[in-house]
């Protein structure tokens, strides 16, 4: 190796946020939808304290099963990233769920 010419090896790195950040990937959107549904029919007057209570309530009551599904989706995305060798030209759609017979 010549002086001043180190051998540089370049590796691809998996995609970063929001693709692998569970909050950006799904949770914030889902929580926002839950809060909007809970607030349907509420007054149009903005009330920060009421909004804070509504968000915390929906957060506390968010179904664990839905969170588990989000982590499964993140795993699907991670496998897609690996399949395209760290690039970001991959399919982001969920795989079709296979119905079990019986």
N, C-alpha and C positions, 0 to 999 in steps of 0.2 A: 504494500500500500504506500502510495506516495504521500509525502507530508502535505497536509491541507486538503487531502482528498479522501475522507473517510467513506467507507462503504455504507451506503444508506439503503435500508430495506424498507419498502413501503407496504403496509398492510391496510386492507380495507377495514373499516370499523362499522359496526352496526349503527343503524339510524338512531337519532336521538329524539328528544321530546318534539312533538307530542306522541309520536308513534309508540313509544315504550313507557310513557308516563301514564299510569292508569287513571289519574285524575283528569289529565287533558284528553286522554283517549275516549273516556266515556263518563266518568263519575260526575264531573261538574255539569255536563249537559243533562244527565239523568236527574240529578238533584234539582236543577233549575226547572225541569218539566214537572217534577213532583210538587215543587213549591207553587208553580203557576196553577196546577190543578187544584191544590188546596185553597188557593186564594180566589178561585172563580166566584164571581158574585160579590166580592168585597168592594168596598167603596173605592172610588178612583183617587181619593186623597192619599198622598204618599205619607207613610208613617214608618220611619226607620226602625223604631222599637218593635213594632208589630212584624215588620219584615224579618228582623233578627230572630224573633221568637218563632216565626213560621219556618225559617231556614233550619234553626236548631231542632225543631220538632220533627221536620221531615228527615233530617240527618239521623236523629236518634231512632226513627222508625223505619229507616230504609231496610228493605229485606236482605238478609244475609245471602239468600240464594241468588239474588241479582248481582251482588258483589262477586260471588263465586263465578258467575257467568262472565263478568267483566275480566276476571283474571284468566279464564279460559280463552277469551278472545285475545288478550294480550299474548298468551302463549302461541296462539295461531299466528299472530302478526310476527312474533319473534321467529317462528319457523319459516315464515315467508321471507323474512330478511336473510336468514341463513341460506335459504335455497337460492337466493340471487346474490350470494357471496358478499353480503354487506351493503349492497346497493339499495336504492329506494324506488326502483321500478318494479313493484310487486303488487299483487292483488290484495286489496284491503277488505274485500267483502268476506263476510262470514261464510264458512262452508255450510252447505245444506245439511241440516240435521237428518240423520238416518232414523227412520221410524223402526222401532223394534216390533217384530211380529210376535203375537202370543198374548 
